[in-house]
Amino acid sequence: MSVTIEVQKRSEGSKPRALRRAGLIPAVLYGHSGTESVSLTINAKTAERLLKEADINNTLIDLSIPEISWSGQTLLREVQSHPWKGYTYHLSFFAVAAHGALEVEVPIHFVGESIGVKQDGGIIDILKNQLQVKCLPDSIPESINIDISGLKVGDSLHVSDLALPAGVVAADEPGITIAIVLQPRGGAEAKEA
């Protein structure tokens, strides 16, 4: 999924609170030209819409800055929000076009019902809901679907067991456990009774 937005270059000496009162949110773009960063502003309504459509570190955003004639693909790296009022007060974008493979976190979706749960009354313990992957910006999967229907009581699923989409490589350690099917409560004693 890709989202397109336009932002403005932030004028020198502008105060963040004054910008927010004017309906603008301070932002920054980095990575577009080495270590150089650009201070930006984004319309508060545009930012609100963006946050509904885009996931942090997962959705490509086509960003355009007319004042410096720059446009390119970015990732939303950080969103700072007020702790209890909930409004957004700063966004950070990272330009990805010239950086080759990226390391991003992708949600894991479990598909099916484990045999160990369905037939033996086991309990599935999900240990990891996100997976760190390396891939090119245009190959970022929205999620990784994992079929757990073959897991029996005592079976576990590790990062090394996953079948990832083409061009996507797991960045997490291969031995990390993602899910395990545990014995039902009472285990062997309940069966003997």
C-alpha positions in Angstrom: 0.0 0.0 0.0 1.2 3.5 -0.8 -0.1 6.9 0.3 0.6 10.3 -1.3 0.9 13.5 0.6 2.3 17.0 0.1 4.1 18.9 2.9 5.7 22.4 3.2 9.2 23.4 4.2 9.1 24.8 7.7 10.2 28.5 7.9 13.3 29.4 9.9 12.5 30.3 13.5 8.9 29.2 13.5 7.7 27.9 16.9 6.1 24.5 17.2 3.2 25.7 19.4 2.4 28.5 17.0 2.4 26.0 14.1 0.0 23.7 16.0 -2.4 26.6 16.8 -2.4 27.4 13.1 -3.4 23.8 12.2 0.0 22.6 11.2 2.1 19.8 12.7 5.9 20.0 12.7 7.7 17.2 10.9 11.1 16.2 9.7 12.5 14.3 6.7 15.9 12.6 7.0 17.9 10.2 4.9 17.1 12.0 1.6 20.6 13.5 1.3 23.0 11.6 3.5 22.8 12.9 7.1 21.1 16.2 6.2 17.5 16.7 7.4 14.7 19.0 6.4 12.3 20.6 8.8 8.7 20.4 7.5 5.1 21.2 8.4 2.1 19.1 7.5 -1.5 20.1 7.7 -3.1 18.6 10.8 -6.1 17.1 8.8 -3.7 15.6 6.3 -1.6 14.1 9.1 -4.8 12.7 10.7 -5.8 11.1 7.4 -2.2 9.8 7.0 -2.2 8.1 10.4 -5.5 6.3 9.6 -4.1 5.0 6.3 -0.4 4.3 7.1 1.4 2.1 9.6 4.6 3.2 11.2 7.6 1.6 9.6 5.4 -0.4 7.2 3.6 1.8 4.7 5.4 3.5 1.8 4.4 7.2 1.6 5.0 9.3 -1.6 6.1 12.6 -0.1 6.3 15.8 -2.0 8.0 19.0 -0.9 7.4 21.7 -3.6 9.6 24.4 -2.0 12.8 22.4 -2.5 11.6 20.4 -5.6 11.9 17.1 -3.8 9.6 14.1 -4.0 10.2 10.5 -3.2 9.2 7.4 -1.2 9.4 7.6 2.6 8.4 5.6 5.6 6.8 7.1 8.6 9.4 6.4 11.3 8.0 8.1 14.4 4.8 9.7 15.6 4.9 11.7 18.7 1.5 12.2 20.4 0.4 13.9 23.6 0.3 11.3 26.4 -3.3 11.8 27.5 -4.9 14.2 25.1 -4.0 12.0 22.2 -3.3 14.7 19.5 -0.2 14.3 17.3 2.5 16.9 17.7 5.4 15.7 15.6 6.1 13.3 12.6 9.4 11.9 11.4 9.8 10.6 7.8 12.7 8.6 6.4 13.5 8.7 2.7 14.0 5.1 1.4 14.6 5.3 -2.3 18.4 5.4 -2.2 18.9 3.1 0.7 18.4 -0.4 -0.8 17.0 -3.0 1.6 15.3 -1.8 4.7 14.7 -3.5 8.1 11.0 -3.1 9.1 8.6 -4.8 11.5 5.7 -6.6 10.0 2.6 -7.9 11.8 2.1 -11.7 11.9 -1.4 -13.1 11.3 -2.1 -16.7 12.4 -4.4 -18.7 10.1 -6.3 -21.8 11.0 -6.8 -23.7 14.3 -4.1 -26.0 15.6 -4.9 -29.7 15.8 -3.4 -29.7 19.3 -6.0 -27.1 20.4 -8.9 -28.5 18.5 -8.5 -32.2 19.2 -6.4 -32.4 22.4 -7.6 -29.4 24.2 -4.1 -27.7 24.1 -3.5 -24.0 24.5 -1.7 -22.0 21.8 0.8 -19.5 23.3 1.7 -16.7 20.9 5.1 -15.4 21.8 5.6 -13.0 18.9 3.1 -10.9 17.0 5.6 -8.9 14.9 8.5 -10.1 12.7 11.6 -8.0 11.8 12.3 -8.5 8.1 14.7 -7.1 5.5 13.4 -6.2 2.1 13.3 -3.5 -0.6 10.9 -0.6 0.0 8.5 -1.8 -2.7 8.4 -5.4 -1.3 7.3 -4.6 2.2 4.5 -7.1 3.1 1.4 -5.7 4.9 1.5 -8.8 7.1 2.8 -12.3 7.2 0.2 -15.1 7.3 1.2 -18.3 9.1 -0.8 -21.5 9.0 -0.8 -23.1 12.4 -3.4 -25.8 11.7 -0.7 -28.5 11.7 0.7 -27.8 15.2 0.1 -30.6 17.7 0.5 -30.4 21.5 4.2 -29.8 22.3 4.9 -28.4 18.8 6.5 -25.0 18.4 7.0 -22.7 15.4 10.3 -20.8 15.0 11.4 -18.0 12.7 13.4 -20.5 10.6 10.1 -22.4 9.9 8.4 -19.5 8.2 7.8 -19.3 4.4 8.3 -15.6 3.6 7.3 -13.9 0.4 9.9 -13.5 -2.4 12.4 -10.8 -1.7 11.7 -10.8 2.1 14.3 -12.2 4.6 13.8 -12.6 8.3 16.0 -10.3 10.3 15.1 -11.9 13.7 17.3 -14.8 14.9 16.2 -18.1 13.2 15.8 -19.9 16.6 13.3 -17.5 18.1 10.0 -19.2 19.0 6.9 -17.6 17.5 4.2 -19.9 18.9 3.9 -23.1 20.9 1.0 -25.4 21.6 1.0 -26.2 25.4 -0.5 -29.2 27.3 -4.0 -28.5 28.6 -4.3 -27.6 32.2 -3.7 -30.6 34.4 -1.8 -32.3 31.6 -0.9 -36.0 32.2 -2.5 -36.1 35.7 -5.9 -35.1 34.3 -5.7 -38.0 31.7 -4.8 -40.5 34.4 -7.7 -39.4 36.6 
